[in-house]
Amino acid sequence: MKKAPSHLSPPARRWWSELAREYDIVDAGGLALLTVAAEAWERARDARELIAKEGAVTPDRFGTPTAHPAVRIEHGARAQLLQALKQLHLDVEPLKAPGRPTGIYHTAGER
C-alpha cells in the first residue's frame, strides 16, 4: 500500500489512507483522484473552520453584509471533493452485498 502524500495534513493523510485501504485503491489514476479528493476535503475543512471563527457573513468595503469569501471556497472544494469521489465510484455504499436487507420488507398482500 502506497503512503499518503506528505503535503496533506495529518487528518487528510489518515482519511486518504483509510479510503485507499477500504476501497483497495492502488492504480496511479485512482491514487491521483484520491489525492485530489483529500486536497479538496482539507480545503473545505479549512474554509469551514474559518467561517465558524469569522462568520458566514462579513461587511464589504461599503459596510454592506456579504458572504465571507471562505463560503465560496468551501462550496467549490465540496463540489470538487464530490466529483472526485464520484469518479472513483465512491458515491455508493462500500462493499456490501446487493439487495434489500432481509426481514423488513413485505411482499404484496402481506402485513
Protein Blocks (a to p, Z undefined) as FASTA:
>chain_A
ZZddfkbcfklmmmmmmmmmmnopabfklmmmmmmmmmmmmmmmmmmmmmmmnopadcdf
kopacddfklmmmmmmmmmmmmmmmmnopabcehiaedjdehiaccehiZZ
